[in-house]
Amino acid sequence: MEMINAEFKRITTIPLQSKFLSQLDLYSANLLKMFESTTGQKGKKLKALTNNMDTDDIDAGRDLLIKGLCLYLNEDPGDLVQEFIDVDETIVEGAIEKTTMGIFTLKNTASEDDCE
């Protein structure tokens, strides 16, 4: 990922990841309106997705917006967004190496020791 970010910045002088996320944040309200106005089966899927949106967690909201865009464009979100929960770093690195283009979400669940 660092190589892609570095190459994009070298060509455009703009940091790719921060620019993408800032633009996603900028258009999030409009995207949600677009999702809500969609009807039919696609609208039902989008409504179910946006009903789960947690407004307090920015990363989770971004994740849902990207998945919503995939659904809106009649694409399978699983083809673009891959989620890993409490997995070894080598597994994630292996998945990244096999992927041409994708968004990887890494989550760690809190252990009992973290809660104390």
Biopython code that builds the backbone (N, CA, C, O; Angstrom):
import numpy as np
from Bio.PDB.StructureBuilder import StructureBuilder

atoms = [
    (1, "MET", "N", (0.824, -1.189, 0.000)),
    (1, "MET", "CA", (0.000, 0.000, 0.000)),
    (1, "MET", "C", (0.868, 1.252, 0.000)),
    (1, "MET", "O", (0.543, 2.251, -0.643)),
    (2, "GLU", "N", (1.973, 1.182, 0.729)),
    (2, "GLU", "CA", (2.852, 2.346, 0.781)),
    (2, "GLU", "C", (3.390, 2.690, -0.603)),
    (2, "GLU", "O", (3.553, 3.861, -0.944)),
    (3, "MET", "N", (3.666, 1.649, -1.398)),
    (3, "MET", "CA", (4.191, 1.894, -2.742)),
    (3, "MET", "C", (3.156, 2.592, -3.621)),
    (3, "MET", "O", (3.492, 3.485, -4.399)),
    (4, "ILE", "N", (1.900, 2.182, -3.491)),
    (4, "ILE", "CA", (0.837, 2.797, -4.286)),
    (4, "ILE", "C", (0.656, 4.252, -3.868)),
    (4, "ILE", "O", (0.558, 5.141, -4.713)),
    (5, "ASN", "N", (0.612, 4.487, -2.557)),
    (5, "ASN", "CA", (0.478, 5.858, -2.064)),
    (5, "ASN", "C", (1.650, 6.724, -2.513)),
    (5, "ASN", "O", (1.459, 7.865, -2.933)),
    (6, "ALA", "N", (2.854, 6.184, -2.423)),
    (6, "ALA", "CA", (4.045, 6.944, -2.815)),
    (6, "ALA", "C", (4.030, 7.259, -4.308)),
    (6, "ALA", "O", (4.357, 8.376, -4.709)),
    (7, "GLU", "N", (3.655, 6.289, -5.126)),
    (7, "GLU", "CA", (3.621, 6.512, -6.574)),
    (7, "GLU", "C", (2.538, 7.522, -6.945)),
    (7, "GLU", "O", (2.761, 8.390, -7.789)),
    (8, "PHE", "N", (1.378, 7.413, -6.322)),
    (8, "PHE", "CA", (0.298, 8.362, -6.592)),
    (8, "PHE", "C", (0.732, 9.773, -6.203)),
    (8, "PHE", "O", (0.485, 10.731, -6.935)),
    (9, "LYS", "N", (1.377, 9.892, -5.049)),
    (9, "LYS", "CA", (1.832, 11.207, -4.596)),
    (9, "LYS", "C", (2.935, 11.745, -5.507)),
    (9, "LYS", "O", (2.994, 12.947, -5.767)),
    (10, "ARG", "N", (3.799, 10.871, -5.987)),
    (10, "ARG", "CA", (4.867, 11.301, -6.887)),
    (10, "ARG", "C", (4.282, 11.870, -8.181)),
    (10, "ARG", "O", (4.770, 12.872, -8.704)),
    (11, "ILE", "N", (3.234, 11.222, -8.690)),
    (11, "ILE", "CA", (2.639, 11.643, -9.958)),
    (11, "ILE", "C", (1.765, 12.884, -9.789)),
    (11, "ILE", "O", (1.811, 13.799, -10.611)),
    (12, "THR", "N", (0.963, 12.910, -8.713)),
    (12, "THR", "CA", (-0.040, 13.971, -8.577)),
    (12, "THR", "C", (0.279, 15.002, -7.500)),
    (12, "THR", "O", (-0.360, 16.053, -7.449)),
    (13, "THR", "N", (1.243, 14.725, -6.650)),
    (13, "THR", "CA", (1.592, 15.516, -5.459)),
    (13, "THR", "C", (0.447, 15.576, -4.441)),
    (13, "THR", "O", (0.413, 16.466, -3.592)),
    (14, "ILE", "N", (-0.480, 14.634, -4.530)),
    (14, "ILE", "CA", (-1.613, 14.557, -3.603)),
    (14, "ILE", "C", (-1.563, 13.202, -2.908)),
    (14, "ILE", "O", (-1.405, 12.181, -3.577)),
    (15, "PRO", "N", (-1.694, 13.166, -1.581)),
    (15, "PRO", "CA", (-1.722, 11.874, -0.887)),
    (15, "PRO", "C", (-3.038, 11.137, -1.176)),
    (15, "PRO", "O", (-4.119, 11.647, -0.882)),
    (16, "LEU", "N", (-2.937, 9.960, -1.742)),
    (16, "LEU", "CA", (-4.099, 9.206, -2.216)),
    (16, "LEU", "C", (-5.092, 8.876, -1.109)),
    (16, "LEU", "O", (-6.271, 9.215, -1.215)),
    (17, "GLN", "N", (-4.635, 8.227, -0.063)),
    (17, "GLN", "CA", (-5.554, 7.729, 0.954)),
    (17, "GLN", "C", (-6.286, 8.860, 1.668)),
    (17, "GLN", "O", (-7.505, 8.801, 1.827)),
    (18, "SER", "N", (-5.572, 9.873, 2.093)),
    (18, "SER", "CA", (-6.235, 10.964, 2.808)),
    (18, "SER", "C", (-7.174, 11.738, 1.886)),
    (18, "SER", "O", (-8.230, 12.191, 2.324)),
    (19, "LYS", "N", (-6.806, 11.892, 0.626)),
    (19, "LYS", "CA", (-7.679, 12.580, -0.338)),
    (19, "LYS", "C", (-8.953, 11.776, -0.573)),
    (19, "LYS", "O", (-10.050, 12.334, -0.587)),
    (20, "PHE", "N", (-8.809, 10.471, -0.758)),
    (20, "PHE", "CA", (-9.970, 9.612, -0.972)),
    (20, "PHE", "C", (-10.919, 9.671, 0.222)),
    (20, "PHE", "O", (-12.128, 9.834, 0.056)),
    (21, "LEU", "N", (-10.367, 9.537, 1.420)),
    (21, "LEU", "CA", (-11.206, 9.530, 2.617)),
    (21, "LEU", "C", (-11.856, 10.890, 2.858)),
    (21, "LEU", "O", (-13.010, 10.954, 3.282)),
    (22, "SER", "N", (-11.140, 11.965, 2.597)),
    (22, "SER", "CA", (-11.735, 13.289, 2.796)),
    (22, "SER", "C", (-12.869, 13.532, 1.802)),
    (22, "SER", "O", (-13.885, 14.131, 2.157)),
    (23, "GLN", "N", (-12.705, 13.077, 0.571)),
    (23, "GLN", "CA", (-13.768, 13.232, -0.421)),
    (23, "GLN", "C", (-14.963, 12.332, -0.092)),
    (23, "GLN", "O", (-16.112, 12.715, -0.310)),
    (24, "LEU", "N", (-14.692, 11.158, 0.424)),
    (24, "LEU", "CA", (-15.777, 10.271, 0.852)),
    (24, "LEU", "C", (-16.565, 10.925, 1.985)),
    (24, "LEU", "O", (-17.795, 10.878, 1.999)),
    (25, "ASP", "N", (-15.858, 11.531, 2.926)),
    (25, "ASP", "CA", (-16.522, 12.242, 4.024)),
    (25, "ASP", "C", (-17.338, 13.420, 3.498)),
    (25, "ASP", "O", (-18.453, 13.667, 3.958)),
    (26, "LEU", "N", (-16.782, 14.137, 2.542)),
    (26, "LEU", "CA", (-17.449, 15.307, 1.975)),
    (26, "LEU", "C", (-18.772, 14.931, 1.310)),
    (26, "LEU", "O", (-19.764, 15.648, 1.442)),
    (27, "TYR", "N", (-18.785, 13.817, 0.603)),
    (27, "TYR", "CA", (-19.972, 13.407, -0.144)),
    (27, "TYR", "C", (-20.861, 12.421, 0.609)),
    (27, "TYR", "O", (-21.842, 11.932, 0.048)),
    (28, "SER", "N", (-20.543, 12.124, 1.846)),
    (28, "SER", "CA", (-21.291, 11.093, 2.575)),
    (28, "SER", "C", (-22.774, 11.432, 2.723)),
    (28, "SER", "O", (-23.619, 10.554, 2.549)),
    (29, "ALA", "N", (-23.106, 12.670, 3.035)),
    (29, "ALA", "CA", (-24.520, 13.039, 3.193)),
    (29, "ALA", "C", (-25.278, 12.863, 1.878)),
    (29, "ALA", "O", (-26.402, 12.362, 1.867)),
    (30, "ASN", "N", (-24.661, 13.275, 0.775)),
    (30, "ASN", "CA", (-25.307, 13.120, -0.535)),
    (30, "ASN", "C", (-25.441, 11.653, -0.919)),
    (30, "ASN", "O", (-26.447, 11.248, -1.503)),
    (31, "LEU", "N", (-24.437, 10.866, -0.593)),
    (31, "LEU", "CA", (-24.512, 9.433, -0.888)),
    (31, "LEU", "C", (-25.642, 8.783, -0.096)),
    (31, "LEU", "O", (-26.385, 7.958, -0.629)),
    (32, "LEU", "N", (-25.770, 9.152, 1.169)),
    (32, "LEU", "CA", (-26.849, 8.591, 1.987)),
    (32, "LEU", "C", (-28.218, 8.980, 1.431)),
    (32, "LEU", "O", (-29.133, 8.157, 1.411)),
    (33, "LYS", "N", (-28.365, 10.217, 0.984)),
    (33, "LYS", "CA", (-29.631, 10.643, 0.369)),
    (33, "LYS", "C", (-29.913, 9.831, -0.892)),
    (33, "LYS", "O", (-31.047, 9.419, -1.136)),
    (34, "MET", "N", (-28.881, 9.609, -1.682)),
    (34, "MET", "CA", (-29.031, 8.830, -2.908)),
    (34, "MET", "C", (-29.440, 7.394, -2.576)),
    (34, "MET", "O", (-30.308, 6.822, -3.237)),
    (35, "PHE", "N", (-28.815, 6.817, -1.554)),
    (35, "PHE", "CA", (-29.161, 5.456, -1.153)),
    (35, "PHE", "C", (-30.606, 5.387, -0.676)),
    (35, "PHE", "O", (-31.329, 4.448, -1.011)),
    (36, "GLU", "N", (-31.030, 6.380, 0.107)),
    (36, "GLU", "CA", (-32.389, 6.385, 0.656)),
    (36, "GLU", "C", (-33.444, 6.562, -0.426)),
    (36, "GLU", "O", (-34.566, 6.076, -0.279)),
    (37, "SER", "N", (-33.102, 7.246, -1.505)),
    (37, "SER", "CA", (-34.083, 7.479, -2.570)),
    (37, "SER", "C", (-34.169, 6.317, -3.555)),
    (37, "SER", "O", (-35.038, 6.304, -4.427)),
    (38, "THR", "N", (-33.281, 5.352, -3.422)),
    (38, "THR", "CA", (-33.284, 4.201, -4.320)),
    (38, "THR", "C", (-34.415, 3.252, -3.932)),
    (38, "THR", "O", (-34.645, 2.997, -2.750)),
    (39, "THR", "N", (-35.112, 2.738, -4.929)),
    (39, "THR", "CA", (-36.250, 1.852, -4.678)),
    (39, "THR", "C", (-35.947, 0.432, -5.150)),
    (39, "THR", "O", (-34.865, 0.156, -5.669)),
    (40, "GLY", "N", (-36.897, -0.445, -4.968)),
    (40, "GLY", "CA", (-36.770, -1.828, -5.425)),
    (40, "GLY", "C", (-35.876, -2.654, -4.523)),
    (40, "GLY", "O", (-35.626, -2.302, -3.371)),
    (41, "GLN", "N", (-35.401, -3.759, -5.070)),
    (41, "GLN", "CA", (-34.529, -4.660, -4.311)),
    (41, "GLN", "C", (-33.243, -3.962, -3.892)),
    (41, "GLN", "O", (-32.765, -4.131, -2.771)),
    (42, "LYS", "N", (-32.694, -3.176, -4.810)),
    (42, "LYS", "CA", (-31.469, -2.444, -4.506)),
    (42, "LYS", "C", (-31.714, -1.487, -3.337)),
    (42, "LYS", "O", (-30.877, -1.366, -2.442)),
    (43, "GLY", "N", (-32.855, -0.814, -3.351)),
    (43, "GLY", "CA", (-33.200, 0.112, -2.275)),
    (43, "GLY", "C", (-33.338, -0.590, -0.937)),
    (43, "GLY", "O", (-32.929, -0.056, 0.094)),
    (44, "LYS", "N", (-33.916, -1.792, -0.950)),
    (44, "LYS", "CA", (-34.057, -2.561, 0.292)),
    (44, "LYS", "C", (-32.692, -2.944, 0.857)),
    (44, "LYS", "O", (-32.459, -2.852, 2.062)),
    (45, "LYS", "N", (-31.798, -3.374, -0.024)),
    (45, "LYS", "CA", (-30.449, -3.738, 0.422)),
    (45, "LYS", "C", (-29.717, -2.525, 0.986)),
    (45, "LYS", "O", (-29.052, -2.611, 2.018)),
    (46, "LEU", "N", (-29.847, -1.398, 0.297)),
    (46, "LEU", "CA", (-29.177, -0.178, 0.758)),
    (46, "LEU", "C", (-29.767, 0.312, 2.071)),
    (46, "LEU", "O", (-29.038, 0.779, 2.947)),
    (47, "LYS", "N", (-31.074, 0.209, 2.211)),
    (47, "LYS", "CA", (-31.725, 0.641, 3.448)),
    (47, "LYS", "C", (-31.271, -0.230, 4.620)),
    (47, "LYS", "O", (-31.008, 0.276, 5.711)),
    (48, "ALA", "N", (-31.180, -1.539, 4.389)),
    (48, "ALA", "CA", (-30.706, -2.445, 5.439)),
    (48, "ALA", "C", (-29.267, -2.116, 5.823)),
    (48, "ALA", "O", (-28.898, -2.185, 6.996)),
    (49, "LEU", "N", (-28.472, -1.762, 4.844)),
    (49, "LEU", "CA", (-27.077, -1.416, 5.101)),
    (49, "LEU", "C", (-26.964, -0.115, 5.889)),
    (49, "LEU", "O", (-26.218, -0.042, 6.865)),
    (50, "THR", "N", (-27.699, 0.905, 5.470)),
    (50, "THR", "CA", (-27.588, 2.208, 6.134)),
    (50, "THR", "C", (-28.249, 2.215, 7.507)),
    (50, "THR", "O", (-27.899, 3.042, 8.349)),
    (51, "ASN", "N", (-29.193, 1.317, 7.749)),
    (51, "ASN", "CA", (-29.796, 1.237, 9.082)),
    (51, "ASN", "C", (-28.783, 0.793, 10.127)),
    (51, "ASN", "O", (-28.940, 1.083, 11.313)),
    (52, "ASN", "N", (-27.743, 0.090, 9.688)),
    (52, "ASN", "CA", (-26.704, -0.389, 10.601)),
    (52, "ASN", "C", (-25.589, 0.629, 10.809)),
    (52, "ASN", "O", (-24.625, 0.352, 11.522)),
    (53, "MET", "N", (-25.710, 1.800, 10.195)),
    (53, "MET", "CA", (-24.630, 2.781, 10.255)),
    (53, "MET", "C", (-24.513, 3.378, 11.655)),
    (53, "MET", "O", (-25.488, 3.859, 12.233)),
    (54, "ASP", "N", (-23.295, 3.333, 12.177)),
    (54, "ASP", "CA", (-22.984, 3.916, 13.478)),
    (54, "ASP", "C", (-22.360, 5.286, 13.225)),
    (54, "ASP", "O", (-21.259, 5.383, 12.682)),
    (55, "THR", "N", (-23.063, 6.334, 13.620)),
    (55, "THR", "CA", (-22.581, 7.682, 13.333)),
    (55, "THR", "C", (-21.385, 8.073, 14.194)),
    (55, "THR", "O", (-20.707, 9.055, 13.892)),
    (56, "ASP", "N", (-21.114, 7.328, 15.253)),
    (56, "ASP", "CA", (-19.988, 7.652, 16.125)),
    (56, "ASP", "C", (-18.664, 7.097, 15.614)),
    (56, "ASP", "O", (-17.602, 7.624, 15.946)),
    (57, "ASP", "N", (-18.716, 6.053, 14.820)),
    (57, "ASP", "CA", (-17.503, 5.413, 14.322)),
    (57, "ASP", "C", (-17.286, 5.813, 12.862)),
    (57, "ASP", "O", (-17.962, 5.308, 11.966)),
    (58, "ILE", "N", (-16.352, 6.710, 12.636)),
    (58, "ILE", "CA", (-16.103, 7.234, 11.292)),
    (58, "ILE", "C", (-15.669, 6.125, 10.338)),
    (58, "ILE", "O", (-16.133, 6.065, 9.199)),
    (59, "ASP", "N", (-14.787, 5.255, 10.798)),
    (59, "ASP", "CA", (-14.292, 4.187, 9.927)),
    (59, "ASP", "C", (-15.403, 3.223, 9.529)),
    (59, "ASP", "O", (-15.468, 2.791, 8.378)),
    (60, "ALA", "N", (-16.270, 2.889, 10.467)),
    (60, "ALA", "CA", (-17.390, 1.990, 10.155)),
    (60, "ALA", "C", (-18.347, 2.662, 9.171)),
    (60, "ALA", "O", (-18.876, 2.009, 8.271)),
    (61, "GLY", "N", (-18.567, 3.953, 9.339)),
    (61, "GLY", "CA", (-19.421, 4.688, 8.414)),
    (61, "GLY", "C", (-18.847, 4.714, 7.012)),
    (61, "GLY", "O", (-19.573, 4.540, 6.033)),
    (62, "ARG", "N", (-17.547, 4.933, 6.916)),
    (62, "ARG", "CA", (-16.887, 4.928, 5.602)),
    (62, "ARG", "C", (-16.994, 3.551, 4.957)),
    (62, "ARG", "O", (-17.251, 3.430, 3.760)),
    (63, "ASP", "N", (-16.797, 2.530, 5.759)),
    (63, "ASP", "CA", (-16.892, 1.160, 5.270)),
    (63, "ASP", "C", (-18.281, 0.893, 4.685)),
    (63, "ASP", "O", (-18.405, 0.313, 3.606)),
    (64, "LEU", "N", (-19.315, 1.317, 5.400)),
    (64, "LEU", "CA", (-20.680, 1.111, 4.920)),
    (64, "LEU", "C", (-20.976, 1.934, 3.667)),
    (64, "LEU", "O", (-21.697, 1.476, 2.780)),
    (65, "LEU", "N", (-20.428, 3.139, 3.591)),
    (65, "LEU", "CA", (-20.631, 3.949, 2.383)),
    (65, "LEU", "C", (-20.007, 3.284, 1.156)),
    (65, "LEU", "O", (-20.601, 3.272, 0.078)),
    (66, "ILE", "N", (-18.825, 2.741, 1.326)),
    (66, "ILE", "CA", (-18.162, 2.067, 0.202)),
    (66, "ILE", "C", (-18.947, 0.823, -0.205)),
    (66, "ILE", "O", (-19.129, 0.558, -1.394)),
    (67, "LYS", "N", (-19.408, 0.067, 0.780)),
    (67, "LYS", "CA", (-20.232, -1.104, 0.461)),
    (67, "LYS", "C", (-21.530, -0.677, -0.216)),
    (67, "LYS", "O", (-22.001, -1.337, -1.142)),
    (68, "GLY", "N", (-22.107, 0.433, 0.252)),
    (68, "GLY", "CA", (-23.325, 0.953, -0.363)),
    (68, "GLY", "C", (-23.104, 1.367, -1.808)),
    (68, "GLY", "O", (-23.956, 1.126, -2.663)),
    (69, "LEU", "N", (-21.970, 1.985, -2.081)),
    (69, "LEU", "CA", (-21.649, 2.348, -3.464)),
    (69, "LEU", "C", (-21.552, 1.109, -4.349)),
    (69, "LEU", "O", (-22.020, 1.104, -5.487)),
    (70, "CYS", "N", (-20.944, 0.073, -3.814)),
    (70, "CYS", "CA", (-20.860, -1.183, -4.575)),
    (70, "CYS", "C", (-22.259, -1.700, -4.899)),
    (70, "CYS", "O", (-22.546, -2.058, -6.041)),
    (71, "LEU", "N", (-23.124, -1.738, -3.892)),
    (71, "LEU", "CA", (-24.495, -2.210, -4.111)),
    (71, "LEU", "C", (-25.226, -1.321, -5.111)),
    (71, "LEU", "O", (-25.939, -1.811, -5.987)),
    (72, "TYR", "N", (-25.044, -0.023, -4.973)),
    (72, "TYR", "CA", (-25.709, 0.928, -5.868)),
    (72, "TYR", "C", (-25.282, 0.705, -7.322)),
    (72, "TYR", "O", (-26.077, 0.876, -8.246)),
    (73, "LEU", "N", (-24.034, 0.325, -7.506)),
    (73, "LEU", "CA", (-23.500, 0.082, -8.849)),
    (73, "LEU", "C", (-23.665, -1.375, -9.291)),
    (73, "LEU", "O", (-23.062, -1.810, -10.272)),
    (74, "ASN", "N", (-24.493, -2.121, -8.549)),
    (74, "ASN", "CA", (-24.775, -3.533, -8.850)),
    (74, "ASN", "C", (-23.530, -4.409, -8.831)),
    (74, "ASN", "O", (-23.390, -5.332, -9.633)),
    (75, "GLU", "N", (-22.646, -4.111, -7.919)),
    (75, "GLU", "CA", (-21.444, -4.916, -7.742)),
    (75, "GLU", "C", (-21.512, -5.598, -6.382)),
    (75, "GLU", "O", (-22.199, -5.127, -5.476)),
    (76, "ASP", "N", (-20.810, -6.689, -6.249)),
    (76, "ASP", "CA", (-20.753, -7.404, -4.981)),
    (76, "ASP", "C", (-19.713, -6.731, -4.087)),
    (76, "ASP", "O", (-18.536, -6.685, -4.446)),
    (77, "PRO", "N", (-20.128, -6.206, -2.924)),
    (77, "PRO", "CA", (-19.159, -5.550, -2.039)),
    (77, "PRO", "C", (-18.021, -6.474, -1.615)),
    (77, "PRO", "O", (-16.916, -6.008, -1.339)),
    (78, "GLY", "N", (-18.281, -7.763, -1.561)),
    (78, "GLY", "CA", (-17.251, -8.720, -1.174)),
    (78, "GLY", "C", (-16.103, -8.808, -2.160)),
    (78, "GLY", "O", (-15.011, -9.258, -1.816)),
    (79, "ASP", "N", (-16.356, -8.373, -3.402)),
    (79, "ASP", "CA", (-15.285, -8.375, -4.401)),
    (79, "ASP", "C", (-14.304, -7.226, -4.180)),
    (79, "ASP", "O", (-13.154, -7.303, -4.612)),
    (80, "LEU", "N", (-14.745, -6.172, -3.519)),
    (80, "LEU", "CA", (-13.889, -5.008, -3.307)),
    (80, "LEU", "C", (-13.437, -4.880, -1.857)),
    (80, "LEU", "O", (-12.268, -4.600, -1.587)),
    (81, "VAL", "N", (-14.362, -5.084, -0.930)),
    (81, "VAL", "CA", (-14.075, -4.874, 0.488)),
    (81, "VAL", "C", (-13.910, -6.219, 1.177)),
    (81, "VAL", "O", (-14.801, -7.067, 1.131)),
    (82, "GLN", "N", (-12.767, -6.404, 1.812)),
    (82, "GLN", "CA", (-12.520, -7.622, 2.573)),
    (82, "GLN", "C", (-12.272, -7.236, 4.026)),
    (82, "GLN", "O", (-11.491, -6.330, 4.317)),
    (83, "GLU", "N", (-12.937, -7.927, 4.919)),
    (83, "GLU", "CA", (-12.849, -7.608, 6.335)),
    (83, "GLU", "C", (-12.146, -8.734, 7.077)),
    (83, "GLU", "O", (-12.471, -9.909, 6.905)),
    (84, "PHE", "N", (-11.183, -8.360, 7.899)),
    (84, "PHE", "CA", (-10.441, -9.322, 8.705)),
    (84, "PHE", "C", (-10.602, -8.943, 10.170)),
    (84, "PHE", "O", (-10.338, -7.806, 10.559)),
    (85, "ILE", "N", (-11.034, -9.897, 10.974)),
    (85, "ILE", "CA", (-11.242, -9.650, 12.403)),
    (85, "ILE", "C", (-10.329, -10.578, 13.192)),
    (85, "ILE", "O", (-10.407, -11.800, 13.067)),
    (86, "ASP", "N", (-9.468, -9.983, 14.000)),
    (86, "ASP", "CA", (-8.557, -10.732, 14.872)),
    (86, "ASP", "C", (-7.800, -11.832, 14.132)),
    (86, "ASP", "O", (-7.842, -12.994, 14.537)),
    (87, "VAL", "N", (-7.118, -11.475, 13.064)),
    (87, "VAL", "CA", (-6.336, -12.459, 12.324)),
    (87, "VAL", "C", (-4.861, -12.076, 12.353)),
    (87, "VAL", "O", (-4.494, -10.933, 12.625)),
    (88, "ASP", "N", (-4.045, -13.060, 12.065)),
    (88, "ASP", "CA", (-2.604, -12.865, 12.026)),
    (88, "ASP", "C", (-2.233, -11.977, 10.833)),
    (88, "ASP", "O", (-2.847, -12.061, 9.770)),
    (89, "GLU", "N", (-1.248, -11.152, 11.020)),
    (89, "GLU", "CA", (-0.820, -10.208, 9.989)),
    (89, "GLU", "C", (-0.371, -10.912, 8.709)),
    (89, "GLU", "O", (-0.545, -10.374, 7.616)),
    (90, "THR", "N", (0.200, -12.099, 8.832)),
    (90, "THR", "CA", (0.661, -12.818, 7.640)),
    (90, "THR", "C", (-0.508, -13.244, 6.752)),
    (90, "THR", "O", (-0.368, -13.309, 5.530)),
    (91, "ILE", "N", (-1.651, -13.533, 7.356)),
    (91, "ILE", "CA", (-2.841, -13.899, 6.579)),
    (91, "ILE", "C", (-3.308, -12.703, 5.756)),
    (91, "ILE", "O", (-3.652, -12.836, 4.581)),
    (92, "VAL", "N", (-3.312, -11.539, 6.389)),
    (92, "VAL", "CA", (-3.734, -10.322, 5.698)),
    (92, "VAL", "C", (-2.756, -9.990, 4.575)),
    (92, "VAL", "O", (-3.173, -9.653, 3.467)),
    (93, "GLU", "N", (-1.471, -10.083, 4.853)),
    (93, "GLU", "CA", (-0.466, -9.796, 3.827)),
    (93, "GLU", "C", (-0.601, -10.742, 2.641)),
    (93, "GLU", "O", (-0.435, -10.329, 1.493)),
    (94, "GLY", "N", (-0.900, -12.005, 2.912)),
    (94, "GLY", "CA", (-1.105, -12.970, 1.833)),
    (94, "GLY", "C", (-2.308, -12.612, 0.978)),
    (94, "GLY", "O", (-2.264, -12.732, -0.246)),
    (95, "ALA", "N", (-3.381, -12.171, 1.622)),
    (95, "ALA", "CA", (-4.583, -11.766, 0.883)),
    (95, "ALA", "C", (-4.311, -10.523, 0.047)),
    (95, "ALA", "O", (-4.797, -10.410, -1.078)),
    (96, "ILE", "N", (-3.543, -9.598, 0.587)),
    (96, "ILE", "CA", (-3.212, -8.375, -0.150)),
    (96, "ILE", "C", (-2.388, -8.707, -1.388)),
    (96, "ILE", "O", (-2.610, -8.137, -2.456)),
    (97, "GLU", "N", (-1.444, -9.620, -1.248)),
    (97, "GLU", "CA", (-0.595, -9.994, -2.382)),
    (97, "GLU", "C", (-1.393, -10.634, -3.512)),
    (97, "GLU", "O", (-1.025, -10.505, -4.679)),
    (98, "LYS", "N", (-2.483, -11.322, -3.176)),
    (98, "LYS", "CA", (-3.297, -12.003, -4.181)),
    (98, "LYS", "C", (-4.358, -11.091, -4.803)),
    (98, "LYS", "O", (-5.057, -11.497, -5.731)),
    (99, "THR", "N", (-4.480, -9.871, -4.299)),
    (99, "THR", "CA", (-5.543, -8.975, -4.733)),
    (99, "THR", "C", (-5.000, -7.899, -5.659)),
    (99, "THR", "O", (-3.998, -7.250, -5.357)),
    (100, "THR", "N", (-5.668, -7.718, -6.788)),
    (100, "THR", "CA", (-5.285, -6.661, -7.711)),
    (100, "THR", "C", (-5.735, -5.310, -7.183)),
    (100, "THR", "O", (-4.966, -4.349, -7.173)),
    (101, "MET", "N", (-6.991, -5.242, -6.742)),
    (101, "MET", "CA", (-7.527, -4.004, -6.191)),
    (101, "MET", "C", (-8.529, -4.356, -5.110)),
    (101, "MET", "O", (-9.395, -5.206, -5.314)),
    (102, "GLY", "N", (-8.415, -3.711, -3.971)),
    (102, "GLY", "CA", (-9.345, -3.998, -2.902)),
    (102, "GLY", "C", (-9.179, -3.050, -1.741)),
    (102, "GLY", "O", (-8.205, -2.303, -1.649)),
    (103, "ILE", "N", (-10.145, -3.100, -0.865)),
    (103, "ILE", "CA", (-10.113, -2.324, 0.368)),
    (103, "ILE", "C", (-10.143, -3.332, 1.503)),
    (103, "ILE", "O", (-11.039, -4.172, 1.577)),
    (104, "PHE", "N", (-9.172, -3.244, 2.371)),
    (104, "PHE", "CA", (-9.051, -4.186, 3.471)),
    (104, "PHE", "C", (-9.377, -3.490, 4.780)),
    (104, "PHE", "O", (-8.826, -2.435, 5.093)),
    (105, "THR", "N", (-10.278, -4.093, 5.537)),
    (105, "THR", "CA", (-10.660, -3.572, 6.836)),
    (105, "THR", "C", (-10.139, -4.530, 7.892)),
    (105, "THR", "O", (-10.492, -5.709, 7.904)),
    (106, "LEU", "N", (-9.298, -4.016, 8.777)),
    (106, "LEU", "CA", (-8.727, -4.827, 9.845)),
    (106, "LEU", "C", (-9.339, -4.393, 11.161)),
    (106, "LEU", "O", (-9.291, -3.217, 11.522)),
    (107, "LYS", "N", (-9.917, -5.353, 11.878)),
    (107, "LYS", "CA", (-10.560, -5.042, 13.155)),
    (107, "LYS", "C", (-10.035, -5.971, 14.226)),
    (107, "LYS", "O", (-9.804, -7.157, 13.990)),
    (108, "ASN", "N", (-9.852, -5.417, 15.393)),
    (108, "ASN", "CA", (-9.468, -6.201, 16.562)),
    (108, "ASN", "C", (-10.576, -6.087, 17.588)),
    (108, "ASN", "O", (-11.004, -4.985, 17.932)),
    (109, "THR", "N", (-11.040, -7.223, 18.076)),
    (109, "THR", "CA", (-12.036, -7.184, 19.133)),
    (109, "THR", "C", (-11.311, -7.027, 20.452)),
    (109, "THR", "O", (-10.191, -7.510, 20.614)),
    (110, "ALA", "N", (-11.943, -6.359, 21.385)),
    (110, "ALA", "CA", (-11.330, -6.129, 22.695)),
    (110, "ALA", "C", (-11.308, -7.432, 23.480)),
    (110, "ALA", "O", (-12.308, -8.147, 23.551)),
    (111, "SER", "N", (-10.167, -7.726, 24.061)),
    (111, "SER", "CA", (-10.077, -8.916, 24.905)),
    (111, "SER", "C", (-10.530, -8.554, 26.308)),
    (111, "SER", "O", (-10.721, -7.380, 26.624)),
    (112, "GLU", "N", (-10.701, -9.565, 27.146)),
    (112, "GLU", "CA", (-11.136, -9.323, 28.516)),
    (112, "GLU", "C", (-10.121, -8.475, 29.268)),
    (112, "GLU", "O", (-10.499, -7.682, 30.130)),
    (113, "ASP", "N", (-8.826, -8.633, 28.953)),
    (113, "ASP", "CA", (-7.790, -7.846, 29.613)),
    (113, "ASP", "C", (-7.913, -6.367, 29.273)),
    (113, "ASP", "O", (-7.606, -5.510, 30.101)),
    (114, "ASP", "N", (-8.368, -6.061, 28.038)),
    (114, "ASP", "CA", (-8.503, -4.674, 27.612)),
    (114, "ASP", "C", (-9.654, -3.975, 28.320)),
    (114, "ASP", "O", (-9.637, -2.754, 28.476)),
    (115, "CYS", "N", (-10.646, -4.736, 28.745)),
    (115, "CYS", "CA", (-11.833, -4.147, 29.358)),
    (115, "CYS", "C", (-11.612, -3.760, 30.814)),
    (115, "CYS", "O", (-12.383, -2.976, 31.366)),
    (116, "GLU", "N", (-10.586, -4.291, 31.433)),
    (116, "GLU", "CA", (-10.369, -4.017, 32.854)),
    (116, "GLU", "C", (-9.668, -2.710, 33.078)),
    (116, "GLU", "O", (-9.412, -2.335, 34.223)),
]
sb = StructureBuilder()
sb.init_structure("model")
sb.init_model(0)
sb.init_chain("A")
sb.init_seg("    ")
for serial, (resi, resn, name, xyz) in enumerate(atoms, 1):
    if name == "N":
        sb.init_residue(resn, " ", resi, " ")
    sb.init_atom(name, np.array(xyz, "f"), 0.0, 1.0, " ", f" {name:<3s}", serial, name[0])
structure = sb.get_structure()
